[in-house]
Amino acid sequence: MAVLHNLDPFEALKIFYQGETDGFPEEDFSANVKTRGVAVPAILHRFLREYGYMTVNRQSDAPRFIHPNIMTKRVFRYGEDKEMSLLIIGRVGEYEITVVDEPSDDPTVFLMKNTPEQAQLLPSDDTLSELFKVMLVGLMIKSNGVVIADEPELAARLLRENGFDLEAITNDPELHREYSICFSEEVRTFTAAEFGEGELMRFFFLRSENFLKGLREISIGSK
C-alpha cells in the first residue's frame, strides 16, 4: 500500500468520492461553443463534467462554478485605453469568479465586484487547479471525524501514525495560500497541509469511512 503525496485535485477528488461522478452533460459545453462562443477552459470543463452537481461545487459558503449556459463574457476596461476580455465562470460571496477569455492550461482566477460606480477586478494567486483544492479541503473540514492539527506535537504524531512523510510534502512559497493533499492507502486517511505565505500552518486529517457519512450531513446549496 502506498502513501500518495501532493495529489493533483482530480486524483484527490476521485479518492474522496470513491470514483463517483455527477456533472454537467457534455452536449451542454459543445452547444455553448456553437451558439454563444463560450469555450470553458479545459481544466474547468473536466471539473464540471465530472463534479458539477456534486457537493464540492455546491457548498453555499465556498466558491461555486456555474453552468456553461449562464457563463457570460465581459470586457473589463482599465487605464486610459486598456481592456481585458473575461469569462465569468462562478461566484464566491459577493464576487464573481472570472478568468481571461483565452486558451490556458490552468488559468489564473480573478474576482470581480460590481459597484454602482464601476466594476472592481481583484487579482488572486490561485489558478483553477488550486481553487479546486481549496474547495475540496473546505469539504473535508466540514466532514465528521476531521481532526485539525495546528500544534506541532499533534501534527507530528498523526503524520507518523498515518505514514506520511513531512519531507515529501511540498508547496510553492510564492503562493499566498496553498494546500498539499495526501492520502495513505493503507489506513485510508487523507491529510491536507495548509501553507500561508510559504509557511506551514496546520494539517487536516480525515479517515475515509467518514467521507460519505460526513457529506450527507453538510449543509449545502441546492442544485
C-alpha positions in Angstrom: 0.0 0.0 0.0 1.3 3.4 -1.0 1.3 6.8 0.6 0.3 9.3 -2.1 1.8 12.7 -1.5 0.9 16.0 -3.2 -2.1 14.8 -5.2 -3.4 16.8 -8.0 -7.1 17.9 -7.4 -8.6 15.3 -9.7 -6.7 12.4 -8.1 -7.8 13.6 -4.7 -11.4 14.1 -5.8 -11.5 10.6 -7.3 -10.4 9.1 -4.0 -12.6 11.3 -1.9 -15.8 10.4 -3.9 -14.7 6.8 -4.3 -14.9 7.1 -8.1 -18.4 8.6 -8.2 -19.1 11.5 -10.6 -22.1 13.6 -11.4 -21.6 16.6 -13.7 -22.9 18.7 -16.5 -23.7 16.9 -19.8 -21.0 17.1 -22.5 -23.5 18.4 -25.0 -24.1 21.5 -22.9 -20.5 22.5 -23.3 -20.4 21.9 -27.1 -23.8 23.7 -27.5 -22.4 26.8 -25.9 -19.4 26.9 -28.0 -21.5 26.7 -31.2 -24.3 29.1 -30.2 -22.6 31.6 -27.9 -18.9 31.2 -28.5 -18.4 30.3 -24.8 -15.5 28.0 -24.6 -14.9 26.8 -21.0 -11.2 26.3 -20.1 -10.3 22.6 -20.5 -9.4 22.1 -16.8 -12.8 23.6 -15.7 -14.6 21.7 -18.4 -13.3 18.5 -16.9 -14.2 19.5 -13.3 -17.7 20.5 -14.2 -18.3 17.4 -16.4 -17.3 15.2 -13.5 -18.3 17.1 -10.4 -20.6 20.0 -11.4 -23.5 18.7 -9.4 -21.6 17.2 -6.5 -21.1 18.7 -3.1 -17.6 20.1 -3.8 -19.3 22.5 -6.2 -22.4 23.0 -4.1 -21.2 24.5 -0.8 -23.1 27.6 -0.1 -20.2 29.4 1.6 -17.5 28.4 -0.8 -16.6 29.1 -4.5 -19.1 27.7 -6.9 -18.8 27.3 -10.6 -21.9 27.9 -12.8 -23.4 26.0 -15.7 -22.0 27.0 -19.1 -25.5 28.1 -20.1 -25.1 31.1 -17.7 -21.4 31.9 -18.1 -21.0 35.2 -19.8 -18.3 37.2 -21.5 -17.3 40.7 -20.4 -14.8 43.3 -21.4 -13.1 44.9 -18.5 -11.7 48.3 -19.3 -8.9 49.9 -17.2 -6.4 52.7 -17.5 -7.0 55.1 -20.4 -7.2 52.6 -23.3 -6.6 49.1 -22.0 -9.1 46.3 -21.8 -9.3 42.6 -20.9 -11.7 40.0 -22.2 -13.1 38.0 -19.4 -15.3 34.9 -18.9 -17.5 34.9 -15.8 -17.4 31.3 -14.5 -18.7 31.3 -11.0 -19.4 33.1 -7.7 -18.0 33.3 -4.2 -19.8 35.5 -1.7 -20.4 38.9 -3.3 -17.8 38.3 -6.0 -18.0 36.9 -9.5 -15.2 34.4 -10.4 -13.6 35.2 -13.7 -10.7 34.1 -16.0 -9.2 35.7 -19.0 -11.1 34.5 -22.1 -8.3 32.9 -23.9 -6.8 29.4 -24.0 -4.7 28.4 -21.0 -3.8 25.1 -19.4 -4.6 26.4 -15.8 -5.9 29.9 -15.9 -5.3 32.4 -13.0 -8.6 33.4 -11.2 -9.7 36.9 -10.8 -12.5 38.2 -8.5 -14.9 40.8 -9.8 -17.1 43.0 -7.6 -19.8 45.2 -9.2 -20.4 48.5 -7.6 -22.7 51.4 -8.6 -19.6 53.4 -9.7 -17.7 50.7 -11.6 -16.6 47.1 -11.6 -13.6 46.2 -9.5 -11.3 43.4 -10.6 -9.2 41.8 -7.9 -6.3 39.5 -8.8 -5.7 36.3 -6.8 -2.7 34.0 -6.8 -5.0 31.0 -7.3 -5.2 29.1 -10.5 -8.2 27.0 -11.2 -6.4 23.8 -10.0 -5.5 25.5 -6.8 -9.1 26.6 -6.3 -10.3 23.1 -6.8 -8.0 22.0 -3.9 -9.4 24.9 -1.8 -12.9 23.7 -2.4 -12.1 20.1 -1.6 -10.3 21.0 1.6 -13.3 23.1 2.6 -15.4 20.0 2.2 -13.0 17.9 4.3 -13.1 20.4 7.1 -16.9 20.0 7.4 -16.8 16.2 7.4 -17.5 14.2 10.5 -14.3 13.0 12.2 -11.9 15.6 10.8 -9.0 16.4 13.1 -7.4 19.8 12.8 -3.8 19.7 13.9 -2.3 23.2 14.5 0.1 22.1 17.2 3.4 20.7 16.1 3.4 17.8 18.5 -0.1 16.6 17.4 0.7 17.1 13.7 3.9 15.1 14.0 2.2 12.2 15.9 -0.6 12.0 13.3 1.7 12.2 10.4 3.8 9.4 11.8 0.8 7.2 12.7 -0.6 7.5 9.2 2.7 7.0 7.4 3.0 10.5 5.9 6.5 11.9 5.2 6.8 15.6 6.1 9.8 15.9 3.8 7.7 14.7 0.8 5.0 17.3 1.3 5.8 20.2 -1.0 4.4 23.7 -1.6 5.0 26.8 -3.7 6.4 29.6 -1.5 5.2 32.2 -3.9 1.6 31.5 -3.4 -0.3 33.4 -0.6 -2.3 30.2 0.3 -1.8 26.6 -0.8 -2.9 23.1 0.2 -1.0 19.9 -0.3 -3.4 17.0 -0.2 -2.0 13.5 0.6 -3.6 10.1 1.0 -2.5 6.9 2.8 -3.9 3.9 1.0 -3.0 1.6 3.9 -5.0 3.4 6.6 -7.4 5.2 4.2 -6.6 8.6 5.6 -6.3 12.0 3.9 -4.2 14.8 5.2 -4.2 18.3 3.8 -1.3 20.5 4.7 -2.2 24.2 4.7 0.5 26.8 3.8 0.3 30.5 4.1 2.9 32.9 2.7 5.1 29.8 2.2 4.9 28.8 5.8 3.3 25.6 7.1 0.3 26.5 9.2 -1.7 23.3 10.1 -2.9 19.9 8.9 -6.3 18.3 8.5 -6.7 14.6 8.9 -9.8 12.6 7.7 -10.3 8.9 7.5 -12.2 7.5 4.5 -15.0 5.9 6.5 -16.1 9.4 7.4 -16.3 10.7 3.9 -19.8 9.8 2.7 -21.4 9.9 6.1 -20.0 13.4 6.7 -21.0 14.6 3.2 -24.7 13.7 3.9 -24.7 16.0 6.9 -23.1 19.0 5.3 -25.3 22.0 4.8 -25.0 22.8 1.1 -26.9 24.8 -1.5 -29.4 23.1 -3.8 -28.7 22.3 -7.4 
